[in-house]
Amino acid sequence: MKEITILSGKGGTGKTSITAAIASVAQNAVFCDNDVDAADLHLILQPKIREEHTFLSAWIATINDEECTNCEVCKDYCRFDAIHDNAEGNLEINPFQCEGCRLCERVCPVQAISSERSSNNFWYVSETRLGILVHAKMGPGEENSGKLVTQVRKRSKELAKEKSAQFIINDGPPGIGCATISSITGTDKILLVIEPSKSGLHDAERLVELIHSFKIPVFALINKYDINSEVALEIETYLKNNNIPLLGRIPFDKKMVEAMIDNQTIVEYNPDSEIAKTIKEICNTLTS
């Protein structure tokens, strides 16, 4: 069983559209959306949820007004300025500023502070027309996205073994943060989707540096290459100088948008198009 992860240095490169298209070509695969902070692969695959699980995130502290004596010891110790006086003159903790260190809970002389893990995060196992999809949803401002990626990847591997699947196709997050690092660890191949813009090239360079530290084979695809031919050539030169195989160039095409509006991949929507043919060739290379 091989695990293939599709990544991008920045958002908006078309990574998820490419992932969905590859998913529609890949045979005997399980699909996993690792972009837990802003999951959107489900928008194209239209999953039917089979399992729903709660993911416990960071610790959040609260103050019991009935027990609190307003001594402000917790306020003095809080290094994140998360404890303030409310309109009633009582101390309260701002959940968006609280970093979950739980120091206030330990220093409170009357034990008026307690902490609970945030449960505003969920992960799912779903059925789609293309196969099994493992995906997640994090609430706004929630933490531990890297651990959630690890959880959905773990479950996708279990399902792949149960189904004797040959491949796991991961839709990874953009950038080089914790979720990306969790997506890279232990994967077998990476497809880097790059758009021909200065920021697209710059952010791809940062991501390649991260990938190389893991010593994982990386391939590249230039999406919407014809919107800036000059930068596209810069990207090709960069890839050549860094021995990264360029598997394809996909032009800007409104049919990609039409396909998404119709909840389809470009391969399903326009199977005879040049883009569909390129996607099939890329998939064959990645899965060989």
MARDO-213160 format. One record per residue (C-alpha): x, y, z; residue in three letters. Coordinates in steps of 0.25 Angstrom, whole numbers, padded with zeros to 4 digits, always signed. Each point is the difference from the previous one (the first is absolute). Layout:
XYZAla/...
END
This chain:
+0000+0000+0000Met/+0006+0014-0004Lys/-0004+0013+0005Glu/+0000+0012-0009Ile/-0002+0014+0005Thr/-0003+0012-0008Ile/+0005+0014+0006Leu/+0001+0014-0004Ser/+0009+0011+0005Gly/-0012+0010+0001Lys/-0015+0000-0001Gly/-0008+0001-0013Gly/+0009-0008-0009Thr/-0010-0010-0003Gly/+0005-0011+0008Lys/-0013-0005+0005Thr/-0006+0000-0015Ser/+0013-0008-0004Ile/-0002-0010+0012Thr/-0014-0002-0004Ala/+0003-0003-0014Ala/+0011-0009+0003Ile/-0010-0007+0010Ala/-0009-0002-0012Ser/+0011-0008-0007Val/+0007-0007+0011Ala/-0005-0015+0001Gln/-0001-0007+0013Asn/+0003+0012+0009Ala/-0005+0006+0013Val/+0000+0016+0001Phe/+0003+0009+0011Cys/-0001+0015+0002Asp/+0011+0004+0008Asn/-0003+0015-0001Asp/-0008+0000+0013Val/+0000+0015+0002Asp/-0007+0002-0013Ala/-0005-0013-0005Ala/-0007+0001-0014Asp/+0002-0013-0007Leu/-0013-0005+0005His/-0007+0012-0008Leu/+0004-0008-0013Ile/-0001-0014+0005Leu/-0014+0002+0007Gln/+0002-0010+0011Pro/-0010-0008+0008Lys/+0005+0000+0014Ile/+0001-0014+0006Arg/+0008+0003+0013Glu/+0001+0013+0008Glu/+0010+0002+0011His/+0004+0011+0009Thr/+0014+0005+0001Phe/+0004+0006+0013Leu/+0009+0012-0003Ser/+0007+0010+0010Ala/-0004+0003+0014Trp/-0009+0012+0003Ile/-0001+0005+0015Ala/-0012+0006+0006Thr/-0003+0007+0013Ile/-0011-0004+0010Asn/-0006+0014+0004Asp/-0006-0006+0013Glu/+0013-0005+0005Glu/+0009+0011-0005Cys/+0005+0010+0010Thr/+0005+0010-0010Asn/+0014-0001+0006Cys/+0006+0002-0014Glu/+0011-0010+0002Val/-0003-0007-0013Cys/-0001+0014-0007Lys/+0014+0003+0005Asp/+0006-0014-0005Tyr/-0007+0000-0014Cys/+0011+0003-0010Arg/-0010+0001-0011Phe/-0009+0011+0006Asp/-0012-0009-0002Ala/-0006+0003+0014Ile/-0008+0013+0001His/-0011+0006+0008Asp/-0014-0001-0006Asn/-0012+0010+0001Ala/-0004-0006+0013Glu/+0013+0002+0006Gly/+0004-0015+0000Asn/+0012-0006-0006Leu/-0002-0008-0013Glu/+0009-0007-0010Ile/+0000+0004-0014Asn/+0000-0014-0008Pro/+0006+0006-0012Phe/+0012+0005+0008Gln/+0002-0012+0009Cys/+0011-0008-0004Glu/-0004-0012+0009Gly/+0013+0000+0008Cys/-0009-0003+0013Arg/+0009+0009+0009Leu/-0012+0008+0005Cys/-0006-0013+0004Glu/+0012-0004+0008Arg/+0002+0013+0007Val/-0014+0003+0004Cys/+0000+0000+0015Pro/-0015-0004+0001Val/+0000-0009-0012Gln/-0011+0008-0007Ala/+0006-0003-0014Ile/-0002-0013-0008Ser/+0005-0004-0014Ser/-0007-0008-0011Glu/+0005-0005-0013Arg/-0007+0007-0012Ser/-0010-0009-0007Ser/-0003+0009-0012Asn/+0007-0009-0010Asn/-0004-0013-0007Phe/+0005-0010-0010Trp/-0008-0009-0009Tyr/+0001-0013-0008Val/-0009+0002-0012Ser/-0004-0008-0013Glu/+0001+0008-0013Thr/-0002-0004-0015Arg/+0015-0002-0001Leu/+0002-0008+0013Gly/+0003+0002+0015Ile/+0003+0014+0004Leu/+0006+0004+0014Val/-0002+0015+0003His/-0001+0009+0012Ala/-0006+0014+0004Lys/+0007+0009+0010Met/-0007+0012+0007Gly/+0005+0014-0002Pro/+0012+0003+0008Gly/+0002-0015+0004Glu/+0014-0006+0003Glu/+0007-0013-0002Asn/-0002-0001-0015Ser/+0012-0008-0001Gly/-0005-0011+0009Lys/-0014+0000-0007Leu/+0008-0002-0013Val/+0007-0012+0007Thr/-0014-0005+0004Gln/-0006+0000-0014Val/+0012-0006-0006Arg/+0001-0011+0010Lys/-0015-0004-0003Arg/+0002+0001-0015Ser/+0012-0010+0001Lys/-0009-0009+0009Glu/-0011+0000-0011Leu/+0010-0002-0011Ala/+0005-0013+0006Lys/-0014-0004+0003Glu/-0004+0002-0015Lys/+0013-0005-0005Ser/+0002+0014-0007Ala/+0012+0002-0008Gln/+0001+0015+0002Phe/-0004+0011+0010Ile/-0002+0014-0007Ile/+0002+0011+0010Asn/-0005+0015-0003Asp/+0011+0007+0008Gly/-0001+0014+0006Pro/+0007+0012-0006Pro/+0012+0006+0006Gly/+0011-0005+0010Ile/-0007-0001+0013Gly/-0003-0011+0010Cys/-0011-0006-0009Ala/+0009-0001-0012Thr/+0011-0006+0009Ile/-0010-0011+0005Ser/-0004-0002-0015Ser/+0014-0002-0005Ile/+0005-0010+0011Thr/+0000-0014-0005Gly/-0006+0003-0013Thr/+0006-0007-0012Asp/-0001+0010-0012Lys/-0004+0015+0000Ile/-0006+0008-0012Leu/+0003+0015+0001Leu/-0011+0008-0007Val/+0006+0014-0003Ile/-0007+0012-0007Glu/+0009+0009-0009Pro/+0001+0012+0010Ser/+0011+0006+0008Lys/-0006-0004+0013Ser/-0004-0013-0006Gly/+0015-0003-0003Leu/+0005+0006+0013His/-0009-0008+0008Asp/+0003-0013-0008Ala/+0015+0002+0003Glu/-0003+0000+0015Arg/-0008-0012-0001Leu/+0010-0007-0008Val/+0011+0003+0010Glu/-0010-0006+0011Leu/-0002-0013-0009Ile/+0014-0002-0003His/+0003-0001+0015Ser/-0009-0012+0001Phe/+0007-0006-0012Lys/-0013-0003-0007Ile/-0001-0001-0016Pro/-0007+0013-0005Val/-0006+0002-0014Phe/-0006+0013-0005Ala/-0012+0005-0008Leu/-0002+0015-0005Ile/-0014+0003+0000Asn/-0006+0012-0008Lys/+0014+0001-0006Tyr/-0005+0009-0011Asp/-0004+0012+0008Ile/+0014+0004+0002Asn/+0010-0007-0010Ser/+0012+0008+0005Glu/-0002-0005+0015Val/-0003-0014-0005Ala/+0013-0001-0007Leu/+0007+0005+0013Glu/-0007-0012+0007Ile/+0004-0010-0010Glu/+0015+0005+0001Thr/-0001-0001+0015Tyr/-0006-0014-0001Leu/+0011-0004-0009Lys/+0011+0005+0008Asn/-0005-0007+0012Asn/-0002-0013-0007Asn/-0015+0000+0002Ile/-0008-0007-0011Pro/-0011+0008-0007Leu/-0011-0009-0003Leu/-0009+0010-0007Gly/-0005+0014-0004Arg/-0015+0002+0002Ile/-0006+0013-0007Pro/-0010+0009+0006Phe/-0014-0005-0005Asp/-0013+0005+0005Lys/-0005-0015-0002Lys/+0007-0003+0013Met/-0009+0010+0007Val/-0012-0005-0007Glu/+0004-0014+0005Ala/+0001+0004+0014Met/-0014+0008-0001Ile/-0006-0013-0005Asp/+0007-0008+0012Asn/+0009-0008-0010Gln/+0014-0001-0002Thr/+0006+0004-0014Ile/+0002-0014-0004Val/-0015-0003+0003Glu/-0005+0013-0006Tyr/+0009+0000-0013Asn/+0007-0014-0001Pro/+0005+0003-0014Asp/+0007+0013+0003Ser/+0015+0002+0000Glu/-0001+0003+0015Ile/-0006-0013+0002Ala/+0010-0007-0008Lys/+0011+0007+0008Thr/-0006-0004+0013Ile/+0000-0014-0004Lys/+0014+0000-0004Glu/+0004+0006+0013Ile/-0008-0010+0008Cys/+0007-0011-0008Asn/+0014+0005+0003Thr/-0004+0002+0015Leu/-0006-0014+0002Thr/+0011-0007-0008Ser/
END
